[in-house]
Amino acid sequence: MKINGIKKFGGAILGLLLLCGITLISSTTAQAQYPTWNQDQYRRQQQAERDRQAQIERERQAQQQYQNDSWNNQGRRGRNWDGYGNQGGSYELRQTALNAGYNEGLKAGRNDRRSGRYNPTRYSNTTKDYNSRMGDRATYQNYFIQAFQNGYADGYRGV
């Protein structure tokens, strides 16, 4: 009987120590998350810091955009300063599409100027010279169409 009593007493003490340990650890964790006693003030400070960093980033992006616009206004646009922008794709895909589109547009513009028509959206084969090894067909077609319209305008003006 004495052993049963000792086991119950020891179990009670062990349970009490376990409960005290969990309480102590959880309060330490809560203090680590919010080191100041006033948690609302800490949260407000953190939010203000995030807002300040976001404002600095917006100003940096605006300055960079201003510089890019200034650069573009000097006649240099896109990744190769040709005005077509960067829509992705490999260099080979981009150049092939731009060359094919511009040449087709130039021919169409000259023909339309001679016949008195004007239709810069009259492209028919937007995959001319396309090869699937170059990359995405839709990207190729986007470059082709932009170059076609520029070539068309040049051909129609007689450039």
Secondary structure, DSSP 8 states (H G I E B T S, - for coil): -HHHHHHHHHHHHHHHHHHHHHHHHHHHHHHHHS-SS-HHHHHHHHHHHHHHHHHHHHHHHHHHHHHHHHHHHTT--TTTTSSS----S-HHHHHHHHHHHHHHHHHHHHHHHHHT---TT----TTTT--TTT--HHHHHHHHHHHHHHHHHHHHHT-
